[in-house]
Amino acid sequence: MKIQDAPIEPSLWHATAAPAPETRPLEGRISAHVCVIGGGYTGLSSALHLAEKGIDVVLLEAKEIGNGGSGRNAGHCTPTFHFYEIPAIRKMPVAGGSTRCGVQSPPTR
């Protein structure tokens, strides 16, 4: 049984994004201090931050940049925890006195 990729669904992001850069398959050997596998949000961010610190890095992607989950979510990247630190989130009340992150919230009135 061969697993096939699902086609990328039409989305505004996909319809208006710049085309992916042309790349070629890796031929021969390559040497780097770090090899990042996967060209999604995490892989691209990791490779970029490592390179900015002067680390010799290579990123390998089997298909095209963003081909997996990063390219199939209509381009949304919501950094929710950027605005609140984890301890502050744990203290936020939840309706009905339910728990959030293992902390009991007081009942709301």
Rosetta blueprint (number, residue, H / E / L):
1 M L
2 K L
3 I L
4 Q L
5 D L
6 A L
7 P L
8 I L
9 E L
10 P L
11 S L
12 L H
13 W H
14 H H
15 A H
16 T H
17 A L
18 A L
19 P L
20 A L
21 P L
22 E L
23 T L
24 R L
25 P L
26 L L
27 E L
28 G L
29 R L
30 I L
31 S L
32 A L
33 H L
34 V E
35 C E
36 V E
37 I E
38 G L
39 G L
40 G L
41 Y H
42 T H
43 G H
44 L H
45 S H
46 S H
47 A H
48 L H
49 H H
50 L H
51 A H
52 E H
53 K L
54 G L
55 I L
56 D L
57 V E
58 V E
59 L E
60 L E
61 E L
62 A L
63 K L
64 E L
65 I L
66 G L
67 N L
68 G L
69 G H
70 S H
71 G H
72 R L
73 N L
74 A L
75 G L
76 H L
77 C L
78 T L
79 P L
80 T H
81 F H
82 H H
83 F L
84 Y L
85 E L
86 I H
87 P H
88 A H
89 I H
90 R H
91 K H
92 M L
93 P L
94 V L
95 A H
96 G H
97 G H
98 S L
99 T E
100 R E
101 C L
102 G L
103 V E
104 Q E
105 S L
106 P L
107 P L
108 T L
109 R L
